[in-house]
């Protein structure tokens, strides 16, 4: 087991704002393809839930805070014995509101010699203010769903890969500094700071993967995942593959066949700079103005916003894809 420390100088400002929906032909996505699950690889939702809880118990993971560093150390401790190679990427950047913050990305690589690879990603930082709440708007949120849910699933995926390796290569990237951005629409490219830096400075020169999957807000009770616009436009083949795998495993109540609109999220910058097709599995609530769900950027984004059944649906789907690709 090796830990490679990769230090870099500066991280550019990137936007993760939700953009206006555009209408495409959703019938073009074929989710009828059958992908048989591998029963021997069973996703443990209880373990994933515990990894979510452990992150939340640190408190808000705002870059530059003590709890942010404590959570980073937790990731290193947990992933060190699981990954074949663990890369730690450091940088600093200036936020849209002129704060200088550290940025720490974590990359866990499995079967690094394999040329056939899948990239799995989520962000681990939390928003420094609850701008969508009615009170305490200037205080940081816990980010159980918006951040910790995707990371909890990916850590459990890492554990499963350690126990039962797959033939392909897998890279799990935990992006930092995704959520310190401007929601007014006046400051362009203010979100997704860690993913943009990694995409411009990957842990391995000329890094390649066949495709990638981003997890964002993937733990809420009764979550619904639709076809995100950039995923549909740039990675339709892989979107279809993942959705058909979910449907075949019995999770069609989570993975729905509808277009949810374009979301400028971490996957956009990986596609832009590394030309790796990626899909974004992200909760969609059509009853809210943001379509991000009632917990989004509020103090209600705590462990009440996490359901083990949802973690199971997403985690088992990913594990089945890794087993059958």
C-alpha positions as a printed Julia matrix, in Angstrom:
325×3 Matrix{Float64}:
   0.0     0.0     0.0
   1.4     3.37   -1.02
   0.26    6.9    -0.25
   1.34    9.41   -2.88
   1.27   13.07   -1.87
   0.68   15.34   -4.84
   1.09   19.05   -4.08
  -0.12   21.76   -6.39
  -0.21   25.54   -6.22
  -3.58   26.96   -7.2
  -7.19   25.93   -7.83
  -9.36   27.75  -10.33
 -12.89   28.88   -9.52
 -15.64   26.71  -10.97
 -19.44   26.88  -10.97
 -21.82   24.2    -9.76
 -25.01   26.2   -10.17
 -28.17   24.58  -11.45
 -28.88   25.81  -14.98
 -32.19   26.1   -16.79
 -33.7    22.88  -18.07
 -33.55   22.06  -21.75
 -35.85   19.58  -23.42
 -34.48   16.6   -25.3
 -36.13   13.4   -26.44
 -36.05   11.15  -23.38
 -37.25    8.17  -25.44
 -33.78    8.15  -27.0
 -32.43    6.63  -23.79
 -32.84    2.86  -23.92
 -33.03    1.41  -20.4
 -34.26   -1.99  -21.5
 -30.78   -3.51  -21.61
 -30.49   -6.33  -19.1
 -27.42   -6.41  -16.88
 -27.38   -9.37  -14.54
 -26.33   -8.47  -10.98
 -23.59  -10.42   -9.27
 -25.16  -11.81   -6.07
 -21.75  -12.48   -4.5
 -21.1    -8.73   -4.34
 -23.71   -7.35   -2.01
 -23.66   -3.69   -1.0
 -23.82   -3.17    2.77
 -26.14   -0.22    3.38
 -25.59   -0.37    7.16
 -21.87    0.17    6.7
 -22.48    2.98    4.2
 -24.87    4.64    6.63
 -22.21    4.46    9.35
 -19.7     6.19    7.07
 -22.25    8.94    6.44
 -22.89    9.27   10.19
 -19.18    9.41   10.98
 -18.75   12.35    8.59
 -21.74   14.2    10.03
 -20.48   13.62   13.57
 -17.43   15.75   12.79
 -19.8    18.64   12.18
 -19.76   20.88    9.09
 -16.76   20.09    6.86
 -16.08   23.6     5.62
 -12.63   23.96    4.0
 -10.13   25.55    6.36
 -11.86   24.43    9.58
 -10.67   21.95   12.2
 -13.53   19.56   11.45
 -12.66   19.65    7.75
  -9.13   18.45    8.51
 -10.41   15.83   10.97
 -12.71   14.37    8.35
  -9.91   14.33    5.78
  -7.76   12.37    8.24
 -10.66    9.96    8.7
 -10.78    9.3     4.96
  -7.06    8.59    4.89
  -7.33    6.21    7.84
 -10.26    4.31    6.31
  -9.11    4.19    2.69
  -5.41    3.48    3.3
  -5.9    -0.26    3.95
  -8.53   -0.6     1.2
  -7.0     1.04   -1.87
  -4.14   -0.35   -3.91
  -2.8     3.19   -4.1
  -4.01    6.27   -2.24
  -3.25    9.73   -3.61
  -3.66   12.91   -1.57
  -3.85   16.09   -3.58
  -3.33   19.49   -1.94
  -3.95   23.0    -3.2
  -5.34   26.38   -2.18
  -7.78   28.71   -3.86
  -9.69   31.93   -3.41
 -13.48   31.68   -3.18
 -15.95   34.03   -4.88
 -16.24   35.97   -1.58
 -12.45   36.41   -1.38
 -11.64   33.74    1.21
  -8.41   31.77    0.78
  -9.11   28.12    1.55
  -7.22   24.83    1.41
  -8.36   22.16   -1.03
  -7.69   18.48   -0.37
  -8.79   15.82   -2.86
  -8.57   12.11   -2.04
  -8.07    9.51   -4.79
  -8.31    5.78   -4.04
  -7.12    3.63   -6.94
  -7.9    -0.07   -7.45
  -6.16   -2.34   -9.96
  -4.01    0.56  -11.21
  -2.43   -1.47  -14.03
  -5.76   -2.1   -15.76
  -6.42   -0.04  -18.87
 -10.19   -0.62  -18.66
 -11.27    1.79  -15.91
 -14.32    3.38  -14.31
 -14.16    6.65  -12.38
 -16.43    7.12   -9.33
 -16.72   10.54   -7.66
 -18.48   12.54   -4.95
 -17.71   15.75   -3.03
 -16.98   15.67    0.69
 -16.99   19.31    1.78
 -20.09   21.1     3.09
 -21.63   24.5     2.43
 -20.43   27.26    4.79
 -23.86   28.89    4.98
 -27.51   27.78    4.9
 -28.65   30.25    2.27
 -31.83   28.28    1.46
 -33.01   28.18    5.08
 -35.37   30.59    6.82
 -33.1    31.0     9.85
 -29.39   30.91   10.68
 -28.6    31.53    7.03
 -25.01   32.5     7.82
 -24.2    29.25    9.67
 -22.72   26.14    8.01
 -24.8    23.04    7.32
 -24.1    19.42    8.26
 -24.45   18.2     4.67
 -25.57   14.65    5.41
 -27.19   14.28    1.99
 -25.33   17.0     0.11
 -21.88   15.52    0.32
 -21.7    12.79    2.96
 -24.19   10.41    1.28
 -22.17    9.97   -1.89
 -18.92    9.64    0.01
 -20.4     7.05    2.37
 -21.5     4.95   -0.59
 -18.08    5.2    -2.26
 -16.21    4.2     0.9
 -18.4     1.12    1.14
 -17.74    0.42   -2.55
 -14.01    0.58   -1.72
 -14.53   -1.94    1.07
 -16.38   -4.29   -1.28
 -13.61   -4.02   -3.89
 -11.02   -4.89   -1.27
 -12.94   -8.03   -0.3
 -13.77   -9.06   -3.86
 -11.68   -7.29   -6.52
 -13.06   -6.78  -10.0
 -11.15   -7.31  -13.22
 -11.33   -3.66  -14.28
  -9.6    -0.66  -12.74
 -11.59    1.65  -10.48
 -10.66    5.12   -9.26
 -12.65    6.71   -6.45
 -12.18   10.48   -6.2
 -13.49   12.5    -3.25
 -13.59   16.12   -4.39
 -13.12   18.96   -1.94
 -14.41   22.55   -2.16
 -17.45   21.82   -4.31
 -20.02   23.74   -2.31
 -18.5    27.14   -1.52
 -20.14   28.98   -4.4
 -22.41   31.88   -5.26
 -26.12   31.22   -5.81
 -27.01   34.66   -7.14
 -25.95   33.79  -10.66
 -23.73   36.88  -10.75
 -20.42   35.09  -10.16
 -19.55   32.59  -12.86
 -17.5    29.49  -12.08
 -17.64   29.74   -8.3
 -18.55   26.12   -7.45
 -16.81   22.76   -7.99
 -13.34   24.02   -7.13
 -11.73   20.7    -6.25
 -13.0    18.81   -9.3
 -11.84   21.51  -11.68
  -8.38   21.46  -10.18
  -8.15   17.68  -10.34
  -9.43   17.68  -13.93
  -6.64   20.09  -14.9
  -4.06   18.33  -12.7
  -5.01   14.63  -12.44
  -3.16   12.43   -9.97
  -1.62   10.58  -12.94
  -0.46   12.42  -16.03
  -2.71   11.74  -19.03
  -5.22    9.97  -16.8
  -7.89    8.05  -18.71
 -11.06    6.18  -17.8
 -13.74    4.65  -20.0
 -16.42    6.66  -18.21
 -17.29    8.1   -14.83
 -20.19    8.29  -12.38
 -20.72   11.23  -10.03
 -22.86   10.89   -6.9
 -24.47   14.03   -5.47
 -27.32   14.04   -2.94
 -27.96   10.29   -3.15
 -29.26    9.41    0.33
 -32.63   11.08    0.87
 -35.78    9.06    1.65
 -37.7     8.27   -1.55
 -35.07    9.96   -3.7
 -35.72   10.16   -7.43
 -32.93   10.22  -10.02
 -33.7    11.42  -13.53
 -31.61   11.97  -16.66
 -29.33   14.95  -15.94
 -28.89   17.08  -19.07
 -25.11   16.96  -19.55
 -25.12   13.23  -18.78
 -27.75   12.66  -21.44
 -25.98   14.81  -24.0
 -22.41   13.59  -23.44
 -22.65   10.09  -21.92
 -25.96    8.62  -23.04
 -24.59    5.11  -23.53
 -23.37    4.92  -19.95
 -26.49    6.62  -18.59
 -28.56    3.9   -20.24
 -26.28    1.18  -18.88
 -26.49    2.41  -15.29
 -30.25    2.98  -15.39
 -30.92   -0.44  -16.89
 -28.71   -2.02  -14.22
 -30.73   -0.23  -11.53
 -34.03   -1.25  -13.08
 -32.91   -4.85  -13.44
 -31.97   -4.92   -9.76
 -35.41   -3.69   -8.75
 -34.68   -0.01   -8.16
 -36.89    1.55  -10.84
 -38.72    3.51   -8.13
 -35.48    5.47   -7.63
 -34.02    5.56  -11.15
 -36.76    7.12  -13.29
 -36.9     7.71  -17.04
 -37.35   11.48  -17.24
 -35.2    14.52  -17.98
 -34.41   16.57  -14.91
 -32.56   19.41  -16.64
 -28.93   20.49  -16.79
 -26.87   20.7   -13.59
 -23.38   22.19  -13.7
 -21.75   19.78  -11.28
 -18.32   18.19  -10.82
 -18.81   15.87  -13.8
 -18.98   18.79  -16.23
 -15.38   19.81  -15.62
 -14.04   16.27  -15.82
 -15.7    15.96  -19.22
 -14.45   19.38  -20.29
 -10.79   18.95  -19.38
 -10.19   15.19  -19.47
 -12.76   14.24  -22.13
 -14.07   11.41  -19.96
 -17.83   10.86  -20.46
 -19.6    11.08  -17.11
 -23.09   10.82  -15.68
 -24.44   12.57  -12.6
 -26.72   10.62  -10.26
 -28.41   13.47   -8.4
 -31.71   13.68   -6.54
 -34.52   15.6    -8.21
 -37.58   16.97   -6.43
 -39.98   18.54   -8.94
 -41.91   20.12   -6.06
 -39.1    22.55   -5.2
 -37.93   25.56   -7.2
 -34.34   24.29   -7.27
 -35.33   20.67   -8.02
 -32.62   19.76   -5.48
 -34.93   18.65   -2.69
 -36.19   20.23    0.49
 -32.97   19.54    2.42
 -30.71   21.37   -0.02
 -28.54   24.07    1.61
 -30.6    24.08    4.82
 -30.0    22.95    8.39
 -32.42   20.09    7.77
 -29.69   18.35    5.81
 -28.88   16.13    8.79
 -29.17   12.39    9.38
 -32.95   12.64    9.03
 -32.21   13.28    5.35
 -30.58    9.85    4.99
 -32.39    6.58    4.25
 -30.57    3.24    4.14
 -32.88    2.02    1.38
 -31.72    4.81   -0.9
 -28.06    4.16   -0.07
 -28.67    0.5    -0.91
 -30.32    1.3    -4.26
 -27.45    3.51   -5.41
 -24.64    1.45   -3.93
 -25.87   -1.89   -5.22
 -26.43   -0.4    -8.67
 -22.84    0.85   -8.78
 -21.48   -2.44   -7.5
 -23.43   -4.34  -10.16
 -22.07   -2.06  -12.88
 -18.5    -2.6   -11.69
 -19.08   -6.36  -11.61
 -20.52   -6.64  -15.1
 -18.76   -3.96  -17.16
